Amino acid sequence: PYYIDLNQDVYVQASLHNSDQNLTIFVDTCVASPDPHDFNSLAYDIIRNGCVRDSSYATYYSPYGHFARFKFNAFEFISRHALVYLQCELVVCGLGDHSSRCYRGCISRSKRETSS
């Protein structure tokens, strides 16, 4: 557990434990929820499909591709719930592979055209 107060920044670092220096990681989705078993019903999106959903979210540079570092402010959801759980999905890609998911950034869903 990580104990935080209202309006405190939460700093997160994810690391890839692999000796292959040709790999990198990318934070695709990070969701907060008061229920550790349900990240859909009462979920608060911090980042989804590489698109930032929380204005307090910020990434931090790492000289190593094996680390993803970011922060966000706890004010949005901690004021409503005593306990909050965080679930993040990361993608592992080849370093320098600009066609991979890691280098495409935010992927918003395209809207479909409806016919009459």
C-alpha positions as CSV (number, residue, x, y, z in Angstrom):
1,P,0.0,0.0,0.0
2,Y,1.0,3.6,-0.7
3,Y,-0.6,6.1,1.6
4,I,-1.4,9.6,0.2
5,D,-3.3,12.7,1.3
6,L,-5.7,14.8,-0.7
7,N,-4.0,16.8,-3.5
8,Q,-0.7,14.9,-3.1
9,D,1.1,13.9,-6.3
10,V,1.5,10.1,-6.8
11,Y,4.7,9.2,-8.6
12,V,4.9,5.9,-10.4
13,Q,7.8,4.1,-12.0
14,A,7.3,0.9,-14.0
15,S,10.3,-1.1,-15.0
16,L,11.0,-3.9,-17.4
17,H,13.2,-6.6,-15.9
18,N,15.0,-7.9,-19.0
19,S,18.6,-7.6,-20.0
20,D,17.7,-6.9,-23.7
21,Q,18.6,-3.2,-24.2
22,N,16.6,-3.2,-27.5
23,L,13.3,-3.2,-25.6
24,T,11.3,-0.2,-24.3
25,I,8.0,0.1,-22.4
26,F,5.0,2.4,-22.9
27,V,2.2,3.2,-20.5
28,D,-1.0,2.5,-22.5
29,T,-3.7,2.6,-19.8
30,C,-3.8,3.5,-16.2
31,V,-7.1,3.4,-14.2
32,A,-8.0,4.1,-10.6
33,S,-10.9,2.3,-8.8
34,P,-12.2,1.9,-5.3
35,D,-12.7,-1.8,-6.1
36,P,-9.6,-3.9,-6.6
37,H,-11.7,-6.4,-8.7
38,D,-13.6,-3.9,-10.9
39,F,-11.8,-1.4,-13.0
40,N,-14.8,-0.7,-15.2
41,S,-17.9,0.3,-13.1
42,L,-16.4,3.0,-10.8
43,A,-13.2,3.6,-12.7
44,Y,-11.4,6.8,-13.1
45,D,-9.2,7.0,-16.2
46,I,-5.8,8.6,-15.8
47,I,-4.6,7.5,-19.2
48,R,-6.4,5.3,-21.7
49,N,-5.1,3.9,-25.0
50,G,-2.1,6.3,-24.6
51,C,-4.4,9.3,-24.3
52,V,-4.1,11.4,-21.2
53,R,-7.5,11.7,-19.4
54,D,-6.3,13.5,-16.2
55,S,-5.0,17.0,-16.5
56,S,-2.5,16.4,-13.7
57,Y,-0.8,13.5,-15.5
58,A,2.8,14.1,-16.5
59,T,5.5,11.8,-17.8
60,Y,9.1,12.0,-16.7
61,Y,12.0,11.4,-19.0
62,S,14.1,8.3,-18.4
63,P,17.4,7.8,-20.2
64,Y,16.6,4.1,-20.1
65,G,13.9,2.4,-22.2
66,H,13.3,-0.1,-19.5
67,F,11.6,2.5,-17.3
68,A,8.3,4.4,-17.6
69,R,7.9,7.3,-15.1
70,F,4.8,9.4,-14.5
71,K,2.8,11.3,-11.9
72,F,-0.7,12.4,-11.3
73,N,-2.6,14.2,-8.5
74,A,-4.8,12.3,-6.2
75,F,-7.5,14.9,-5.8
76,E,-10.0,13.6,-8.4
77,F,-10.8,10.3,-6.7
78,I,-9.4,10.2,-3.2
79,S,-11.9,12.7,-1.9
80,R,-14.7,10.3,-2.7
81,H,-13.2,7.0,-1.6
82,A,-11.1,5.9,1.4
83,L,-9.2,3.3,-0.6
84,V,-8.2,3.5,-4.3
85,Y,-6.5,0.9,-6.4
86,L,-4.4,1.5,-9.5
87,Q,-4.2,-0.8,-12.5
88,C,-1.9,0.0,-15.4
89,E,-1.3,-1.7,-18.7
90,L,2.1,-1.3,-20.3
91,V,3.3,-2.4,-23.7
92,V,6.7,-3.8,-24.5
93,C,8.2,-2.9,-27.9
94,G,11.4,-3.0,-29.8
95,L,13.5,0.1,-29.2
96,G,13.4,2.4,-32.3
97,D,10.6,0.4,-34.0
98,H,8.5,3.4,-34.9
99,S,5.7,1.3,-36.3
100,S,5.1,-0.3,-32.9
101,R,2.5,0.7,-30.3
102,C,5.1,2.4,-28.1
103,Y,5.7,5.1,-30.7
104,R,2.2,5.8,-31.9
105,G,1.1,7.6,-28.7
106,C,-2.6,8.4,-28.2
107,I,-4.9,6.2,-30.2
108,S,-8.4,7.6,-30.2
109,R,-11.2,5.6,-31.5
110,S,-12.4,6.7,-34.9
111,K,-16.1,7.4,-35.2
112,R,-18.1,5.4,-37.6
113,E,-20.4,6.9,-40.1
114,T,-24.0,5.7,-39.8
115,S,-26.1,5.0,-42.9
116,S,-29.7,6.0,-43.2
